[in-house]
């Protein structure tokens, strides 16, 4: 996990994360009248992990396995040309998205630039009937006209703070932390294992 000297507060613990995901799963099903025409696509990396948890909860509620995919946006970022070492993952969408309601899943919604990139990346795979957005945390500070359809928690933050999700699967603990940023740092997701800063504006 991060250096505790930089942590200002823990705004969600593991139990609250799980409760929020359970609520989001119910909201997705209610908004879409069940699970028959929906697919979940998680934005790598932690958005993908959250999408897996949501898919599991939807199966528990509806008894249905929904299509589940992972989306890498590394080469769709609007700062790609100046980002010398993008963290490249692998998109994995093994189903036809045409005509489906695709629920994009991400961890922290910030400027909206990650979601813009995700929409561009998704369009390369087909034409869904609708795209919805589910995020665990909305911290504000939007730079693009993007909003989430499903939000676990709104976390007001300053531009000098970072809001990061840590998950048991990759970090050894599940929590959402608000951290004070050092001069010159950029807000973004923690790298796997939270060893060093990663530049990703959500």
Backbone as a chain_set.jsonl record, in Angstrom:
{"seq": "XXXXXXXXXXXXXXXXXXXXXXXXXXXXXXXXXXXXXXXXXXXXXXXXXXXXXXXXXXXXXXXXXXXXXXXXXXXXXXXXXXXXXXXXXXXXXXXXXXXXXXXXXXXXXXXXXXXXXXXXXXXXXXXXXXXXXXXXXXXXXXXXXXXXXXXXXXXXXXXXXXXXXXXXXXXXXXXXXXXXXXXXXXXXXXXXXXXXXXXXXX", "coords": {"N": [[0.84, -1.184, 0.0], [0.277, 2.407, -0.115], [2.695, 4.83, 1.113], [2.057, 5.569, 4.372], [2.437, 8.078, 5.431], [1.652, 9.932, 3.607], [-1.038, 9.724, 3.405], [-4.156, 11.195, 3.699], [-6.777, 10.566, 4.361], [-8.871, 7.668, 4.76], [-11.375, 6.885, 2.77], [-13.061, 4.854, 2.0], [-13.477, 1.579, 3.146], [-12.777, -1.982, 2.945], [-15.253, -3.292, 3.384], [-17.113, -1.263, 2.807], [-16.574, -0.824, 0.145], [-17.441, -3.254, -0.956], [-20.18, -3.161, -0.29], [-20.945, -0.956, -1.802], [-20.474, -1.891, -4.405], [-22.336, -3.953, -4.525], [-24.693, -2.456, -4.402], [-24.423, -0.959, -6.785], [-24.55, -3.043, -8.655], [-27.227, -3.877, -8.338], [-28.472, -1.492, -9.166], [-27.66, -1.326, -11.856], [-28.999, -3.547, -12.921], [-31.659, -2.833, -12.406], [-31.905, -0.462, -13.916], [-31.646, -1.459, -16.461], [-33.562, -3.343, -16.757], [-33.063, -6.005, -15.987], [-30.627, -8.584, -16.838], [-30.375, -9.39, -19.425], [-29.454, -8.129, -21.755], [-27.043, -6.898, -21.313], [-23.534, -6.091, -21.027], [-20.404, -6.177, -19.361], [-17.576, -4.119, -19.306], [-14.432, -3.703, -18.21], [-12.125, -1.119, -17.447], [-8.757, -1.449, -17.768], [-6.431, -1.187, -15.0], [-7.653, -1.708, -12.505], [-10.332, -1.132, -12.922], [-11.115, -3.297, -14.432], [-10.878, -5.343, -12.546], [-12.883, -4.546, -10.771], [-15.078, -4.848, -12.479], [-15.165, -7.625, -12.737], [-15.92, -8.287, -10.124], [-18.448, -7.08, -10.062], [-19.763, -8.56, -12.052], [-19.858, -11.037, -10.816], [-21.557, -10.453, -8.673], [-23.895, -9.761, -10.046], [-24.518, -12.235, -11.143], [-25.092, -13.625, -8.803], [-27.419, -12.312, -8.046], [-29.181, -12.442, -10.291], [-28.73, -14.898, -11.422], [-27.42, -15.153, -13.798], [-24.831, -15.282, -16.189], [-23.099, -12.588, -17.298], [-21.731, -11.174, -20.321], [-18.249, -10.431, -20.221], [-15.63, -8.192, -20.373], [-12.298, -6.789, -20.927], [-10.634, -3.686, -21.177], [-8.013, -2.023, -22.71], [-6.651, 1.146, -22.694], [-4.329, 2.377, -23.416], [-3.154, 3.347, -25.849], [-4.959, 5.159, -26.704], [-5.082, 7.4, -25.256], [-5.156, 10.953, -24.769], [-2.772, 12.098, -24.23], [-0.869, 10.493, -25.226], [1.245, 10.874, -27.079], [3.12, 12.335, -25.667], [3.614, 10.79, -23.556], [5.992, 8.851, -22.556], [6.427, 6.213, -21.715], [4.019, 4.338, -21.804], [1.805, 2.265, -19.897], [1.241, -0.737, -21.056], [-1.374, -2.965, -21.573], [-3.555, -5.676, -22.21], [-6.258, -5.722, -24.29], [-9.284, -7.486, -23.938], [-11.89, -8.572, -25.322], [-14.168, -10.727, -26.076], [-16.579, -11.042, -27.367], [-19.422, -10.094, -29.345], [-20.191, -6.758, -29.426], [-22.14, -5.325, -30.669], [-25.314, -3.904, -30.571], [-25.642, -4.435, -27.871], [-26.085, -3.315, -24.442], [-23.489, -1.759, -23.11], [-21.705, -1.657, -20.195], [-19.338, 0.353, -19.07], [-16.677, 0.07, -16.778], [-14.924, 1.639, -14.206], [-12.396, 2.719, -11.823], [-11.842, 5.307, -10.404], [-13.402, 8.278, -11.175], [-12.338, 11.185, -12.682], [-10.998, 13.647, -14.394], [-12.275, 12.891, -16.721], [-10.974, 12.158, -18.985], [-9.867, 9.593, -19.28], [-12.194, 8.107, -19.688], [-13.131, 9.183, -22.07], [-11.108, 8.249, -23.768], [-11.594, 5.521, -23.446], [-14.105, 5.239, -24.649], [-13.454, 5.792, -27.296], [-11.729, 3.614, -27.783], [-13.496, 1.481, -27.412], [-15.235, 1.814, -29.54], [-13.9, 0.721, -31.661], [-14.538, -1.9, -31.598], [-17.14, -2.311, -32.292], [-20.658, -1.405, -32.422], [-22.384, -0.619, -29.84], [-25.744, -0.651, -28.477], [-26.106, 1.08, -26.436], [-24.057, 2.868, -24.155], [-23.069, 2.755, -20.881], [-21.824, 4.103, -17.77], [-20.093, 2.976, -14.975], [-18.697, 3.749, -11.902], [-16.547, 3.393, -9.091], [-15.765, 5.524, -7.471], [-16.449, 8.97, -7.643], [-14.693, 11.824, -8.013], [-14.939, 14.394, -8.874], [-13.924, 17.487, -10.567], [-14.148, 17.601, -13.399], [-13.036, 17.743, -16.788], [-14.08, 17.273, -19.202], [-17.301, 16.81, -20.803], [-18.547, 14.519, -19.244], [-20.281, 12.083, -17.426], [-21.031, 9.798, -14.747], [-23.205, 6.974, -14.787], [-23.687, 5.227, -12.737], [-22.629, 5.355, -9.458], [-20.458, 4.608, -6.84], [-19.513, 6.127, -4.629], [-19.4, 9.592, -3.979], [-16.63, 11.601, -3.711], [-15.564, 14.437, -2.562], [-12.805, 16.42, -3.527], [-9.623, 18.131, -3.554], [-7.639, 19.802, -6.064], [-5.069, 19.33, -5.401], [-4.904, 16.908, -4.293], [-4.84, 13.316, -4.361], [-6.876, 10.594, -5.289], [-7.144, 7.291, -4.629], [-7.75, 3.876, -5.468], [-7.254, 0.799, -3.888], [-6.923, -2.683, -4.219], [-7.56, -5.945, -2.958], [-6.806, -8.05, -4.629], [-4.564, -7.222, -6.111], [-3.099, -5.502, -4.527], [-3.061, -6.372, -1.945], [-4.721, -5.366, -0.031], [-7.919, -3.812, 0.433], [-9.147, -0.644, -0.219], [-10.104, 2.83, -0.374], [-8.215, 5.65, -0.717], [-7.457, 9.029, 0.201], [-4.926, 11.103, -0.776], [-2.24, 13.38, -0.138], [-0.728, 15.192, -2.675], [2.631, 15.34, -3.765], [4.726, 18.135, -4.75], [4.821, 18.539, -8.246], [3.863, 15.996, -8.806], [1.372, 13.983, -10.499], [-2.141, 13.463, -10.534], [-3.56, 10.195, -10.326], [-4.095, 6.647, -10.955], [-2.909, 4.14, -8.677], [0.011, 2.173, -9.334], [0.251, -1.406, -9.973], [0.475, -3.092, -6.972], [1.226, -0.749, -5.836], [3.741, 0.587, -5.894], [5.027, 2.725, -7.143], [4.455, 6.031, -8.54], [1.892, 6.368, -11.01], [1.097, 7.763, -14.096], [-1.964, 8.636, -14.845], [-4.728, 10.149, -15.856], [-7.937, 10.112, -14.844]], "CA": [[0.0, 0.0, 0.0], [1.074, 3.622, -0.172], [3.334, 5.348, 2.311], [0.988, 6.113, 5.198], [2.7, 9.478, 5.765], [1.006, 10.784, 2.613], [-2.474, 9.463, 3.406], [-4.945, 12.163, 4.457], [-7.934, 9.863, 4.913], [-9.375, 6.467, 4.094], [-12.798, 7.213, 2.622], [-13.81, 3.609, 1.861], [-12.741, 0.374, 3.507], [-13.157, -3.137, 2.139], [-16.694, -3.553, 3.519], [-17.862, -0.238, 2.103], [-16.395, -1.092, -1.289], [-18.328, -4.365, -1.31], [-21.568, -2.689, -0.233], [-21.155, -0.069, -2.944], [-20.56, -2.712, -5.61], [-23.631, -4.636, -4.472], [-25.709, -1.466, -4.773], [-24.267, -0.66, -8.208], [-25.061, -4.199, -9.404], [-28.697, -3.768, -8.324], [-28.862, -0.337, -9.976], [-27.475, -1.695, -13.26], [-30.089, -4.455, -13.286], [-32.917, -2.084, -12.4], [-31.912, 0.483, -15.03], [-31.667, -2.186, -17.731], [-34.641, -4.342, -16.694], [-32.468, -7.323, -15.936], [-29.267, -8.764, -17.344], [-30.428, -10.117, -20.695], [-28.814, -7.449, -22.89], [-25.928, -6.079, -20.852], [-22.177, -6.627, -20.933], [-19.519, -5.354, -18.547], [-16.22, -3.967, -19.83], [-13.637, -2.987, -17.231], [-10.934, -0.423, -17.934], [-7.602, -1.987, -17.053], [-6.419, -2.518, -14.438], [-8.581, -1.9, -11.398], [-11.688, -1.166, -13.452], [-11.346, -4.68, -14.833], [-11.107, -6.118, -11.327], [-14.211, -4.181, -10.283], [-16.05, -5.444, -13.39], [-15.284, -9.029, -12.348], [-16.718, -8.354, -8.893], [-19.83, -6.76, -10.414], [-20.316, -9.699, -12.785], [-20.142, -12.066, -9.82], [-22.738, -10.033, -7.913], [-25.053, -9.874, -10.935], [-24.857, -13.653, -11.222], [-25.737, -13.982, -7.537], [-28.759, -11.714, -8.003], [-30.014, -12.844, -11.427], [-28.427, -16.244, -11.88], [-27.013, -15.019, -15.195], [-23.469, -14.866, -16.498], [-23.091, -11.543, -18.322], [-20.444, -11.059, -21.022], [-17.296, -9.653, -19.429], [-14.431, -7.889, -21.136], [-11.309, -5.865, -20.373], [-10.279, -2.694, -22.189], [-6.768, -1.283, -22.531], [-6.786, 2.434, -23.383], [-3.0, 2.988, -23.445], [-2.838, 4.046, -27.095], [-6.064, 6.067, -27.026], [-4.971, 8.562, -24.373], [-4.852, 12.178, -25.513], [-1.394, 12.499, -23.948], [-0.01, 9.366, -25.619], [2.456, 11.323, -27.782], [4.081, 12.867, -24.705], [3.746, 9.812, -22.474], [7.055, 8.058, -23.171], [6.378, 4.797, -21.351], [2.674, 3.949, -21.396], [1.702, 0.917, -19.352], [0.428, -1.432, -22.041], [-1.99, -4.208, -21.133], [-4.136, -6.383, -23.341], [-7.709, -5.713, -24.38], [-9.845, -8.831, -24.058], [-13.342, -8.526, -25.537], [-14.361, -11.903, -26.929], [-17.99, -11.145, -27.735], [-19.888, -9.049, -30.243], [-20.853, -5.729, -28.626], [-23.209, -4.689, -31.447], [-26.667, -4.044, -30.047], [-25.664, -4.629, -26.423], [-25.823, -2.215, -23.52], [-22.173, -2.003, -22.526], [-21.423, -0.874, -18.991], [-17.918, 0.563, -18.796], [-16.422, 0.084, -15.329], [-13.62, 2.184, -13.833], [-12.259, 2.891, -10.377], [-12.034, 6.69, -9.958], [-13.705, 9.236, -12.245], [-11.69, 12.454, -12.364], [-11.156, 14.646, -15.458], [-13.092, 12.349, -17.795], [-10.153, 11.847, -20.161], [-9.777, 8.142, -19.412], [-13.445, 7.603, -20.238], [-13.141, 9.559, -23.49], [-10.24, 7.288, -24.446], [-12.262, 4.219, -23.43], [-15.165, 5.269, -25.656], [-12.775, 5.654, -28.585], [-11.247, 2.234, -27.898], [-14.649, 0.592, -27.526], [-15.837, 1.966, -30.863], [-13.178, -0.143, -32.594], [-15.049, -3.266, -31.476], [-18.513, -2.407, -32.748], [-21.592, -0.323, -32.121], [-23.381, -1.017, -28.841], [-26.968, 0.152, -28.507], [-25.999, 2.081, -25.367], [-22.895, 2.73, -23.272], [-23.261, 3.337, -19.554], [-20.576, 4.186, -17.01], [-20.144, 2.694, -13.54], [-17.429, 4.019, -11.229], [-16.617, 3.238, -7.64], [-15.599, 6.837, -6.848], [-16.437, 10.182, -8.458], [-14.018, 12.838, -7.211], [-15.153, 15.717, -9.447], [-12.871, 18.12, -11.379], [-14.276, 17.168, -14.788], [-12.543, 18.596, -17.871], [-14.874, 16.91, -20.367], [-18.711, 16.642, -20.409], [-18.766, 13.099, -19.007], [-20.786, 11.784, -16.085], [-21.269, 8.373, -14.511], [-24.589, 6.549, -14.555], [-23.713, 4.513, -11.463], [-21.498, 5.823, -8.64], [-20.412, 4.046, -5.504], [-19.395, 7.194, -3.636], [-18.838, 10.876, -4.375], [-15.578, 11.989, -2.767], [-15.037, 15.769, -2.891], [-11.351, 16.465, -3.374], [-8.974, 19.3, -4.128], [-6.746, 19.48, -7.174], [-3.774, 18.985, -4.826], [-5.045, 15.597, -3.673], [-5.031, 12.154, -5.221], [-7.819, 9.612, -4.738], [-6.701, 6.025, -5.199], [-8.332, 2.608, -5.048], [-6.39, -0.367, -3.731], [-7.735, -3.893, -4.162], [-6.91, -7.123, -2.394], [-6.262, -8.914, -5.671], [-3.265, -6.759, -6.616], [-2.412, -4.658, -3.547], [-3.042, -7.018, -0.645], [-5.702, -4.729, 0.842], [-8.923, -3.062, -0.321], [-9.472, 0.638, 0.401], [-9.966, 4.041, -1.18], [-7.488, 6.622, 0.081], [-7.183, 10.384, -0.272], [-3.523, 11.381, -0.464], [-1.685, 14.671, -0.506], [0.254, 15.045, -3.744], [3.874, 16.096, -3.671], [4.903, 19.042, -5.892], [5.249, 17.902, -9.487], [3.14, 14.749, -9.037], [0.092, 14.052, -11.188], [-3.158, 12.562, -10.003], [-3.75, 9.008, -11.136], [-4.213, 5.372, -10.272], [-1.681, 3.519, -8.18], [0.453, 1.003, -10.104], [-0.002, -2.66, -9.289], [1.333, -3.202, -5.808], [1.393, 0.609, -5.302], [5.161, 0.803, -5.628], [5.511, 3.986, -7.66], [3.362, 6.751, -9.151], [1.528, 6.088, -12.402], [0.406, 8.911, -14.645], [-3.204, 8.302, -15.544], [-5.806, 11.037, -15.459], [-9.192, 9.393, -15.112]], "C": [[0.885, 1.248, 0.0], [1.716, 3.945, 1.157], [2.289, 6.066, 3.151], [1.228, 7.57, 5.573], [2.014, 10.427, 4.785], [-0.511, 10.661, 2.643], [-3.197, 10.482, 4.287], [-6.159, 11.497, 5.094], [-8.202, 8.6, 4.119], [-10.882, 6.643, 3.992], [-13.665, 5.989, 2.347], [-12.921, 2.462, 2.308], [-13.281, -0.793, 2.692], [-14.656, -3.41, 2.195], [-17.514, -2.53, 2.753], [-17.727, -0.403, 0.587], [-17.351, -2.193, -1.731], [-19.799, -3.934, -1.285], [-21.89, -1.805, -1.432], [-21.297, -0.866, -4.238], [-21.866, -3.493, -5.657], [-24.751, -3.683, -4.897], [-25.635, -1.135, -6.257], [-24.811, -1.812, -9.057], [-26.585, -4.166, -9.471], [-29.164, -2.617, -9.21], [-28.727, -0.621, -11.472], [-28.637, -2.569, -13.73], [-31.423, -3.724, -13.346], [-33.003, -1.161, -13.614], [-32.083, -0.219, -16.373], [-32.693, -3.319, -17.76], [-34.096, -5.77, -16.765], [-31.118, -7.361, -16.625], [-29.22, -9.319, -18.759], [-29.655, -9.455, -21.827], [-27.626, -6.593, -22.472], [-24.612, -6.847, -20.897], [-21.369, -5.66, -20.087], [-18.14, -5.325, -19.19], [-15.438, -3.109, -18.851], [-12.418, -2.35, -17.865], [-9.75, -0.885, -17.093], [-6.864, -0.903, -16.266], [-7.51, -2.684, -13.378], [-10.042, -1.836, -11.832], [-12.074, -2.565, -13.882], [-11.63, -5.552, -13.613], [-12.48, -5.815, -10.732], [-15.301, -4.8, -11.159], [-16.249, -6.926, -13.068], [-16.123, -9.174, -11.079], [-18.19, -8.063, -9.189], [-20.497, -7.922, -11.147], [-20.694, -10.823, -11.823], [-21.397, -11.727, -9.022], [-24.0, -10.13, -8.767], [-25.474, -11.333, -11.079], [-25.56, -14.114, -9.952], [-27.178, -13.492, -7.5], [-29.678, -12.32, -9.05], [-29.817, -14.289, -11.86], [-27.951, -16.286, -13.315], [-25.55, -14.613, -15.288], [-23.529, -13.815, -17.598], [-21.749, -11.543, -19.034], [-19.532, -10.082, -20.283], [-16.031, -9.454, -20.236], [-13.527, -6.915, -20.411], [-10.806, -4.97, -21.49], [-8.999, -1.969, -21.812], [-6.855, 0.008, -23.343], [-5.433, 3.105, -23.617], [-2.754, 3.841, -24.68], [-3.952, 4.982, -27.555], [-6.033, 7.329, -26.17], [-4.622, 9.81, -25.178], [-3.472, 12.734, -25.189], [-0.416, 11.408, -24.368], [1.306, 9.82, -26.238], [3.525, 11.83, -26.828], [4.323, 11.917, -23.54], [4.723, 8.74, -22.955], [6.967, 6.57, -22.867], [4.98, 4.412, -20.882], [2.666, 2.52, -20.874], [0.718, 0.15, -20.23], [-0.075, -2.753, -21.47], [-2.557, -4.894, -22.377], [-5.648, -6.316, -23.275], [-8.201, -7.136, -24.607], [-11.365, -8.718, -24.116], [-13.666, -9.609, -26.553], [-15.824, -12.108, -27.297], [-18.341, -9.955, -28.606], [-20.65, -8.01, -29.431], [-21.994, -5.055, -29.376], [-24.57, -4.974, -30.817], [-26.77, -4.246, -28.555], [-25.637, -3.292, -25.686], [-24.516, -2.538, -22.813], [-21.988, -1.065, -21.331], [-19.91, -0.815, -18.812], [-17.723, 0.683, -17.293], [-15.021, 0.637, -15.086], [-13.591, 2.442, -12.338], [-12.605, 4.306, -9.927], [-12.287, 7.581, -11.172], [-13.189, 10.601, -11.823], [-11.948, 13.439, -13.508], [-12.106, 14.201, -16.558], [-12.281, 11.906, -19.001], [-9.954, 10.338, -20.351], [-11.033, 7.586, -20.07], [-13.568, 7.986, -21.711], [-12.288, 8.576, -24.291], [-10.901, 5.915, -24.521], [-13.375, 4.156, -24.468], [-14.58, 5.129, -27.059], [-12.326, 4.212, -28.805], [-12.411, 1.275, -28.127], [-15.257, 0.643, -28.924], [-15.132, 1.124, -31.918], [-13.722, -1.574, -32.594], [-16.5, -3.404, -31.943], [-19.345, -1.228, -32.3], [-22.645, -0.812, -31.128], [-24.623, -0.137, -28.944], [-26.899, 1.28, -27.491], [-24.716, 1.803, -24.594], [-23.197, 3.461, -21.974], [-21.932, 3.287, -18.804], [-20.83, 3.939, -15.531], [-18.765, 2.945, -12.949], [-17.602, 3.828, -9.73], [-16.594, 4.594, -6.961], [-15.674, 7.924, -7.914], [-15.855, 11.296, -7.59], [-14.19, 14.249, -7.773], [-13.998, 16.168, -10.323], [-12.931, 17.695, -12.851], [-13.727, 18.213, -15.754], [-13.282, 18.327, -19.178], [-16.31, 16.653, -19.906], [-19.083, 15.167, -20.281], [-19.269, 12.917, -17.584], [-21.033, 10.288, -15.975], [-22.756, 8.122, -14.297], [-24.735, 5.893, -13.19], [-22.449, 4.859, -10.685], [-21.576, 5.18, -7.265], [-20.389, 5.121, -4.438], [-18.827, 8.443, -4.289], [-17.862, 11.318, -3.295], [-15.06, 13.366, -3.176], [-13.541, 15.825, -2.609], [-10.822, 17.759, -3.96], [-8.055, 18.856, -5.253], [-5.351, 19.107, -6.681], [-3.805, 17.631, -4.121], [-5.17, 14.518, -4.744], [-5.99, 11.204, -4.518], [-7.527, 8.284, -5.411], [-7.43, 4.834, -4.596], [-7.234, 1.555, -4.961], [-7.288, -1.582, -3.568], [-6.908, -5.083, -3.715], [-6.196, -7.943, -3.459], [-4.851, -8.513, -6.118], [-2.453, -5.977, -5.589], [-2.322, -5.278, -2.162], [-4.022, -6.43, 0.354], [-6.677, -3.973, -0.041], [-9.3, -1.796, 0.444], [-9.422, 1.728, -0.655], [-9.353, 5.096, -0.28], [-7.435, 7.975, -0.608], [-5.782, 10.737, 0.189], [-3.158, 12.799, -0.867], [-0.626, 14.453, -1.577], [1.477, 15.905, -3.486], [3.986, 17.023, -4.875], [5.435, 18.299, -7.11], [4.565, 16.588, -9.798], [1.864, 15.015, -9.821], [-0.87, 13.083, -10.557], [-3.289, 11.356, -10.909], [-3.828, 7.762, -10.286], [-2.857, 4.895, -9.761], [-1.288, 2.379, -9.097], [0.166, -0.265, -9.324], [0.99, -2.817, -8.15], [1.658, -1.86, -5.189], [2.837, 0.927, -4.985], [5.659, 2.168, -6.092], [4.36, 4.705, -8.361], [3.148, 6.322, -10.589], [0.735, 7.265, -12.936], [-0.807, 8.453, -15.432], [-4.281, 9.232, -15.032], [-7.117, 10.407, -15.838], [-10.27, 10.321, -15.617]], "O": [[2.107, 1.144, 0.104], [1.335, 3.405, 2.196], [1.7, 7.052, 2.709], [0.29, 8.242, 6.001], [1.816, 11.6, 5.099], [-1.201, 11.426, 1.969], [-2.891, 10.617, 5.471], [-6.531, 11.818, 6.223], [-7.81, 8.481, 2.958], [-11.591, 6.562, 4.995], [-14.889, 6.073, 2.451], [-11.761, 2.371, 1.908], [-14.15, -0.606, 1.841], [-15.268, -3.724, 1.174], [-18.506, -2.884, 2.116], [-18.674, -0.144, -0.156], [-17.999, -2.072, -2.771], [-20.57, -4.308, -2.168], [-22.975, -1.894, -2.007], [-22.145, -0.55, -5.073], [-22.439, -3.672, -6.732], [-25.643, -4.06, -5.657], [-26.667, -1.04, -6.922], [-25.464, -1.574, -10.073], [-27.169, -4.397, -10.529], [-30.152, -2.756, -9.931], [-29.574, -0.21, -12.264], [-29.188, -2.353, -14.809], [-32.229, -3.974, -14.242], [-34.044, -1.082, -14.266], [-32.609, 0.368, -17.318], [-32.692, -4.148, -18.671], [-34.602, -6.615, -17.503], [-30.537, -6.327, -16.953], [-28.15, -9.68, -19.247], [-29.238, -10.134, -22.766], [-27.242, -5.669, -23.188], [-24.58, -8.075, -20.816], [-21.625, -4.456, -20.098], [-17.598, -6.362, -19.572], [-15.738, -1.928, -18.675], [-11.756, -2.953, -18.71], [-9.739, -0.734, -15.871], [-6.676, 0.198, -16.784], [-8.211, -3.696, -13.363], [-10.904, -2.423, -11.178], [-13.222, -2.977, -13.72], [-12.521, -6.401, -13.646], [-13.162, -6.717, -10.245], [-16.334, -5.23, -10.646], [-17.372, -7.428, -13.119], [-16.943, -10.086, -10.976], [-19.077, -8.715, -8.638], [-21.661, -8.234, -10.893], [-21.721, -11.479, -11.993], [-22.206, -12.606, -8.728], [-25.054, -10.534, -8.276], [-26.668, -11.63, -11.131], [-26.508, -14.897, -10.01], [-28.057, -14.18, -6.981], [-30.818, -12.675, -8.75], [-30.645, -14.842, -12.584], [-28.056, -17.315, -13.983], [-25.086, -13.726, -14.57], [-23.961, -14.111, -18.712], [-20.73, -11.874, -18.428], [-19.979, -9.047, -19.787], [-15.43, -10.412, -20.723], [-13.916, -6.296, -19.42], [-10.578, -5.427, -22.61], [-8.901, -1.375, -20.738], [-7.105, -0.034, -24.548], [-5.388, 4.28, -23.979], [-2.207, 4.939, -24.576], [-3.898, 5.53, -28.656], [-6.863, 8.221, -26.341], [-3.877, 9.734, -26.155], [-3.039, 13.718, -25.789], [0.731, 11.393, -23.922], [2.358, 9.238, -25.97], [4.713, 11.764, -27.141], [5.128, 12.196, -22.652], [4.332, 7.824, -23.677], [7.391, 5.749, -23.681], [4.77, 4.182, -19.69], [3.423, 1.67, -21.344], [-0.491, 0.365, -20.153], [0.702, -3.556, -20.952], [-2.055, -4.685, -23.482], [-6.255, -6.796, -22.317], [-7.607, -7.896, -25.372], [-12.041, -8.763, -23.089], [-13.459, -9.426, -27.753], [-16.255, -13.241, -27.514], [-17.646, -8.939, -28.605], [-21.657, -8.341, -28.806], [-22.746, -4.285, -28.779], [-24.929, -6.124, -30.566], [-27.874, -4.233, -28.009], [-25.22, -2.273, -26.237], [-24.443, -3.475, -22.018], [-22.102, 0.155, -21.452], [-19.278, -1.808, -18.449], [-18.519, 1.328, -16.611], [-14.049, 0.17, -15.68], [-14.622, 2.393, -11.666], [-13.547, 4.498, -9.159], [-11.47, 7.626, -12.092], [-13.54, 11.114, -10.761], [-13.034, 14.014, -13.574], [-12.682, 15.036, -17.255], [-12.834, 11.338, -19.943], [-9.882, 9.867, -21.487], [-10.95, 6.694, -20.914], [-14.058, 7.193, -22.516], [-12.694, 8.124, -25.362], [-10.788, 5.223, -25.532], [-13.566, 3.118, -25.102], [-15.14, 4.434, -27.906], [-12.52, 3.655, -29.886], [-12.315, 0.361, -28.946], [-15.738, -0.369, -29.432], [-15.712, 0.842, -32.967], [-13.403, -2.364, -33.483], [-17.028, -4.515, -31.981], [-18.828, -0.201, -31.862], [-23.676, -1.353, -31.527], [-24.557, 0.988, -29.44], [-27.548, 2.313, -27.656], [-24.333, 0.649, -24.402], [-23.539, 4.643, -21.978], [-21.033, 2.524, -19.159], [-21.665, 4.596, -14.91], [-17.771, 2.411, -13.442], [-18.675, 4.074, -9.178], [-17.314, 4.81, -5.986], [-15.041, 7.815, -8.964], [-16.434, 11.67, -6.57], [-13.649, 15.203, -7.214], [-13.19, 15.354, -10.77], [-11.897, 17.457, -13.476], [-13.925, 19.414, -15.565], [-13.127, 19.069, -20.148], [-16.527, 16.315, -18.742], [-19.833, 14.631, -21.097], [-18.747, 13.524, -16.649], [-21.221, 9.6, -16.978], [-23.466, 8.938, -13.71], [-25.788, 5.992, -12.56], [-21.336, 4.682, -11.182], [-22.618, 5.202, -6.609], [-21.137, 5.057, -3.462], [-17.877, 8.362, -5.067], [-18.214, 11.402, -2.118], [-14.201, 13.459, -4.053], [-13.072, 15.338, -1.58], [-11.491, 18.406, -4.766], [-7.733, 17.674, -5.376], [-4.533, 18.618, -7.461], [-2.852, 17.254, -3.439], [-5.557, 14.787, -5.881], [-5.926, 11.03, -3.301], [-7.649, 8.163, -6.63], [-7.692, 4.781, -3.394], [-6.393, 1.44, -5.852], [-8.297, -1.525, -2.864], [-5.729, -5.212, -4.043], [-5.109, -8.469, -3.221], [-4.041, -9.373, -6.464], [-1.246, -5.804, -5.759], [-1.598, -4.78, -1.3], [-4.146, -6.935, 1.47], [-6.319, -3.539, -1.136], [-9.717, -1.858, 1.6], [-8.782, 1.574, -1.696], [-9.888, 5.407, 0.785], [-7.377, 8.063, -1.835], [-5.474, 10.682, 1.379], [-3.707, 13.345, -1.824], [0.27, 13.626, -1.409], [1.37, 17.05, -3.046], [3.405, 16.738, -5.922], [6.386, 17.524, -7.01], [4.66, 16.096, -10.922], [1.338, 16.128, -9.812], [-0.478, 12.011, -10.097], [-3.147, 11.473, -12.126], [-3.654, 7.804, -9.068], [-1.81, 5.202, -10.332], [-2.163, 1.673, -9.599], [-0.131, -0.202, -8.131], [2.199, -2.689, -8.343], [2.291, -1.804, -4.135], [3.135, 1.477, -3.924], [6.599, 2.716, -5.515], [3.381, 4.063, -8.742], [4.09, 5.961, -11.294], [-0.209, 7.718, -12.288], [-0.687, 7.945, -16.547], [-4.705, 9.113, -13.883], [-7.389, 10.187, -17.018], [-11.386, 9.879, -15.89]]}, "num_chains": 1, "name": "protein.A"}
